[in-house]
Amino acid sequence: MPVKTPPHPGLGIKLKCLEPLGLSVTEAAQVLGVARHTLSRLLNGHAAISPDMAIRLEKAGWSNAEFWLRLQTAYDLAQARKHEDAIKVERYEPLAPVG
């Protein structure tokens, strides 16, 4: 059974932070101290949440940085799992015990 892919964390920011507060992308970008284009790319799933952005979200009172980075990591891993069969790496077994 395929694993359900989590949504891009930008959607969470849009639905849980901007919409309940009635903030436009421009207003939210001002709150976070970033360019509107930067936030728009994140909200639309075209950019990842960086540690810097996670701290900005935390400082704005929108959860904590670790939460946002965990969401981003979960999303990134789910995306990588979609093509893991194409990653050709075999398990490494040392010939002699190490140590």
Secondary structure, 3 states (H helix, E strand, C coil): CCCCCCCCHHHHHHHHHHHHHCCCHHHHHHHHCCCHHHHHHHHCCCCCCCHHHHHHHHHCCCCCHHHHHHHHHHHHHHHHHCCHHHCCCCCCCCCCCCC
